Amino acid sequence: MSRPVIETEAVVLPEWIDSNGHMNLAYYVVVFDLATDALYTWLEIGDAYREASGNSCFTAETHTLYEREVHLGDRVMVRSWLLGADRKRLHYFHEMFHVESGERSAVQELMALHIDMRIRRVSPFPPERAAALQRAVRDYAPAELPKGAGRRIALPG
């Protein structure tokens, strides 16, 4: 089945606006990070998981594409897609949309690593979490990568 795992909304705040009159690139990442928090909570690997298990997830890699401007007061909605998971990693993708126009504003693809916080090293997900993540991938991963996922940075040609 191909559907986003969760949707998160935010409103562009005055302090997020840069000298070009639009949301600064750093705040796109802030909005995507809020969506990551919501995704992790939905996947049961968020704050409560960290406190109970002593494990967490650290972002190891991101790729952000900025497609359209958003401005002060604009409402944006982020759709989060679970793309894959293995014993130690989680691969996911966020799409940010302008709520009023419906246009896609930006995307971010991420790879996170499962971390044992006691030794601060990469470690396998506990078996029950690994199984739950595999079920979520099976139930929610898109048949095809969303537009913008799987890209690399390179000059044309």
C-alpha contacts under 8 A as a table, 3 or more apart, distances in Angstrom:
res1	aa1	res2	aa2	distance
1	M	138	R	7.90
1	M	139	D	5.76
1	M	140	Y	5.68
1	M	141	A	7.00
1	M	142	P	6.67
1	M	143	A	7.52
2	S	139	D	7.84
2	S	140	Y	5.63
2	S	141	A	5.97
2	S	142	P	4.29
2	S	143	A	6.37
3	R	81	W	7.30
3	R	140	Y	5.85
3	R	141	A	7.39
3	R	142	P	6.70
4	P	7	E	7.23
4	P	79	R	5.79
4	P	80	S	5.33
4	P	81	W	4.71
4	P	82	L	7.40
4	P	140	Y	6.78
5	V	39	L	7.38
5	V	79	R	7.46
5	V	80	S	5.70
5	V	81	W	5.56
5	V	82	L	6.65
5	V	140	Y	6.36
6	I	38	A	7.57
6	I	39	L	6.46
6	I	42	W	7.70
6	I	79	R	6.05
6	I	80	S	5.53
6	I	81	W	7.59
7	E	35	A	7.60
7	E	77	M	6.64
7	E	78	V	5.47
7	E	79	R	4.56
7	E	80	S	6.27
8	T	34	L	7.86
8	T	35	A	5.75
8	T	38	A	7.27
8	T	77	M	5.55
8	T	78	V	5.09
8	T	79	R	6.66
9	E	75	R	7.06
9	E	76	V	5.65
9	E	77	M	4.29
9	E	78	V	6.20
10	A	31	V	7.02
10	A	75	R	5.84
10	A	76	V	5.44
10	A	77	M	6.48
11	V	73	G	5.78
11	V	74	D	5.67
11	V	75	R	4.45
11	V	76	V	6.17
12	V	16	W	6.60
12	V	17	I	8.00
12	V	23	M	7.19
12	V	70	V	7.67
12	V	71	H	6.61
12	V	72	L	5.22
12	V	73	G	4.93
12	V	74	D	5.41
12	V	75	R	6.44
12	V	76	V	7.57
13	L	16	W	5.41
13	L	17	I	7.28
13	L	72	L	5.99
13	L	73	G	6.25
14	P	17	I	5.66
14	P	72	L	5.96
14	P	73	G	7.71
15	E	18	D	7.97
16	W	23	M	5.35
16	W	24	N	5.90
16	W	27	Y	5.92
16	W	72	L	7.83
17	I	20	N	7.79
17	I	21	G	5.93
17	I	22	H	5.19
17	I	23	M	4.45
17	I	24	N	5.63
17	I	71	H	7.14
17	I	72	L	6.60
18	D	21	G	5.58
18	D	22	H	5.91
18	D	23	M	6.10
18	D	24	N	5.19
19	S	22	H	7.64
21	G	71	H	6.98
22	H	69	E	6.19
22	H	70	V	5.78
22	H	71	H	4.71
22	H	72	L	6.99
23	M	27	Y	6.60
23	M	28	Y	7.28
23	M	69	E	7.05
23	M	70	V	5.76
23	M	71	H	5.69
23	M	72	L	7.20
24	N	27	Y	5.61
24	N	28	Y	7.03
25	L	28	Y	5.33
25	L	29	V	6.91
25	L	66	Y	7.96
26	A	29	V	5.26
26	A	30	V	6.53
27	Y	30	V	4.58
27	Y	31	V	6.17
28	Y	31	V	5.19
28	Y	32	F	6.20
28	Y	106	A	7.75
29	V	32	F	4.93
29	V	33	D	5.97
30	V	33	D	4.97
30	V	34	L	6.33
31	V	34	L	5.12
31	V	35	A	6.41
32	F	35	A	4.95
32	F	36	T	6.19
32	F	78	V	7.27
32	F	94	H	6.78
32	F	96	M	7.95
32	F	108	Q	7.29
33	D	36	T	4.83
33	D	37	D	6.27
34	L	37	D	5.10
34	L	38	A	6.44
35	A	38	A	5.06
35	A	39	L	6.10
35	A	78	V	6.59
35	A	80	S	7.09
35	A	94	H	7.66
36	T	39	L	4.92
36	T	40	Y	6.03
36	T	80	S	7.86
37	D	40	Y	5.18
37	D	41	T	6.21
37	D	46	G	6.64
38	A	41	T	5.11
38	A	42	W	6.20
39	L	42	W	5.06
39	L	43	L	6.15
39	L	80	S	7.00
40	Y	43	L	4.96
40	Y	44	E	5.97
40	Y	45	I	5.01
40	Y	46	G	4.65
41	T	44	E	4.91
41	T	45	I	5.90
41	T	46	G	4.52
41	T	47	D	7.24
41	T	48	A	8.00
42	W	45	I	7.72
42	W	46	G	7.92
43	L	46	G	7.53
43	L	132	A	7.94
43	L	133	L	7.18
43	L	136	A	7.97
44	E	48	A	7.66
44	E	49	Y	6.31
45	I	48	A	7.35
45	I	49	Y	5.01
45	I	50	R	6.96
45	I	56	S	6.98
45	I	57	C	7.68
46	G	49	Y	5.36
46	G	50	R	6.33
46	G	56	S	7.38
47	D	50	R	5.09
47	D	51	E	6.18
48	A	51	E	5.16
48	A	52	A	6.07
49	Y	52	A	5.19
49	Y	53	S	5.74
49	Y	54	G	7.58
49	Y	55	N	7.06
49	Y	56	S	7.38
50	R	53	S	5.40
50	R	54	G	5.06
50	R	55	N	4.90
50	R	56	S	5.18
51	E	54	G	5.80
51	E	55	N	7.76
54	G	116	D	6.35
54	G	117	M	5.50
54	G	118	R	6.56
55	N	114	H	7.12
55	N	115	I	5.53
55	N	116	D	4.59
55	N	117	M	5.23
55	N	118	R	7.82
56	S	114	H	5.88
56	S	115	I	5.18
56	S	116	D	6.64
56	S	117	M	6.61
57	C	112	A	5.97
57	C	113	L	5.33
57	C	114	H	4.50
57	C	115	I	5.55
58	F	112	A	5.34
58	F	113	L	5.31
58	F	114	H	6.61
58	F	115	I	6.79
59	T	62	T	7.48
59	T	110	L	6.93
59	T	111	M	5.97
59	T	112	A	4.16
59	T	113	L	6.30
60	A	110	L	7.58
60	A	111	M	5.68
60	A	112	A	5.25
60	A	113	L	6.38
61	E	110	L	5.61
61	E	111	M	5.22
61	E	112	A	7.05
62	T	108	Q	6.69
62	T	109	E	5.56
62	T	110	L	4.49
62	T	111	M	6.63
63	H	108	Q	5.48
63	H	109	E	5.21
63	H	110	L	6.64
64	T	106	A	7.18
64	T	107	V	5.67
64	T	108	Q	4.27
64	T	109	E	6.55
65	L	106	A	5.46
65	L	107	V	5.27
65	L	108	Q	6.39
65	L	148	G	7.54
66	Y	69	E	7.82
66	Y	105	S	6.38
66	Y	106	A	4.50
66	Y	107	V	6.80
67	E	104	R	7.00
67	E	105	S	4.97
67	E	106	A	5.12
67	E	107	V	7.94
68	R	103	E	7.84
68	R	104	R	6.94
68	R	105	S	4.35
68	R	106	A	6.72
69	E	105	S	6.37
70	V	74	D	6.37
70	V	98	H	7.19
70	V	105	S	7.10
71	H	74	D	5.60
74	D	98	H	7.08
74	D	99	V	7.68
75	R	98	H	6.18
75	R	99	V	5.47
75	R	100	E	7.32
76	V	96	M	6.44
76	V	97	F	5.46
76	V	98	H	4.65
76	V	99	V	5.19
77	M	96	M	5.59
77	M	97	F	5.20
77	M	98	H	6.52
77	M	99	V	6.09
78	V	94	H	6.22
78	V	95	E	5.34
78	V	96	M	4.33
78	V	97	F	6.25
79	R	94	H	5.60
79	R	95	E	5.18
79	R	96	M	6.54
80	S	92	Y	7.19
80	S	93	F	5.75
80	S	94	H	4.49
80	S	95	E	6.53
81	W	92	Y	5.62
81	W	93	F	5.04
81	W	94	H	6.22
81	W	140	Y	7.38
81	W	141	A	6.77
81	W	142	P	7.67
82	L	91	H	6.50
82	L	92	Y	4.54
82	L	93	F	6.51
82	L	136	A	7.61
82	L	137	V	6.18
82	L	140	Y	6.45
82	L	141	A	5.38
82	L	142	P	7.93
83	L	90	L	7.99
83	L	91	H	5.38
83	L	92	Y	4.99
83	L	93	F	6.93
83	L	137	V	6.65
83	L	141	A	5.05
83	L	142	P	6.91
83	L	145	L	7.63
84	G	90	L	6.09
84	G	91	H	5.02
84	G	92	Y	6.86
84	G	134	Q	7.92
84	G	137	V	5.74
84	G	141	A	6.91
85	A	88	K	7.59
85	A	89	R	5.50
85	A	90	L	4.45
85	A	91	H	5.96
85	A	133	L	6.64
85	A	134	Q	6.66
85	A	137	V	7.05
86	D	89	R	5.32
86	D	90	L	6.74
86	D	130	A	7.47
86	D	134	Q	7.83
87	R	124	P	5.09
87	R	125	F	5.88
87	R	130	A	6.49
88	K	113	L	5.79
88	K	114	H	5.21
88	K	122	V	6.99
88	K	123	S	6.04
88	K	124	P	4.61
88	K	125	F	5.90
89	R	111	M	6.80
89	R	112	A	5.57
89	R	113	L	4.66
89	R	114	H	6.07
90	L	111	M	5.70
90	L	112	A	5.10
90	L	113	L	6.50
90	L	114	H	7.86
91	H	109	E	7.65
91	H	110	L	5.82
91	H	111	M	4.61
91	H	112	A	6.50
92	Y	109	E	5.99
92	Y	110	L	5.45
92	Y	111	M	6.62
93	F	107	V	7.27
93	F	108	Q	5.71
93	F	109	E	4.35
93	F	110	L	6.14
93	F	149	A	7.13
94	H	107	V	5.46
94	H	108	Q	5.12
94	H	109	E	6.38
95	E	104	R	6.99
95	E	105	S	7.75
95	E	106	A	6.07
95	E	107	V	4.45
95	E	108	Q	6.67
96	M	104	R	5.78
96	M	105	S	5.46
96	M	106	A	5.15
96	M	107	V	5.97
97	F	102	G	5.84
97	F	103	E	5.50
97	F	104	R	4.23
97	F	105	S	5.30
97	F	106	A	7.25
98	H	101	S	5.70
98	H	102	G	5.26
98	H	103	E	5.49
98	H	104	R	6.31
98	H	105	S	6.36
99	V	102	G	5.29
99	V	103	E	7.72
107	V	148	G	6.98
108	Q	149	A	7.94
109	E	149	A	6.23
109	E	150	G	7.79
113	L	122	V	6.34
114	H	122	V	5.59
114	H	123	S	5.76
114	H	124	P	6.47
114	H	125	F	6.34
115	I	120	R	6.04
115	I	121	R	5.38
115	I	122	V	4.46
115	I	123	S	5.42
115	I	124	P	7.91
116	D	119	I	5.86
116	D	120	R	5.40
116	D	121	R	5.62
116	D	122	V	6.30
116	D	123	S	5.81
117	M	120	R	4.53
117	M	121	R	7.09
125	F	129	R	5.96
125	F	130	A	5.39
126	P	129	R	5.38
126	P	130	A	6.07
127	P	130	A	5.04
127	P	131	A	6.08
128	E	131	A	5.16
128	E	132	A	6.19
129	R	132	A	4.99
129	R	133	L	6.06
130	A	133	L	5.12
130	A	134	Q	6.21
131	A	134	Q	5.10
131	A	135	R	6.28
132	A	135	R	5.08
132	A	136	A	6.23
133	L	136	A	4.97
133	L	137	V	6.13
134	Q	137	V	5.02
134	Q	138	R	6.10
135	R	138	R	5.01
135	R	139	D	6.07
136	A	139	D	5.06
136	A	140	Y	5.70
136	A	141	A	7.53
137	V	140	Y	5.28
137	V	141	A	4.93
138	R	141	A	6.13
142	P	145	L	6.25
142	P	146	P	7.42
145	L	148	G	7.93
145	L	149	A	5.87
145	L	150	G	7.37
146	P	149	A	5.64
148	G	151	R	6.19
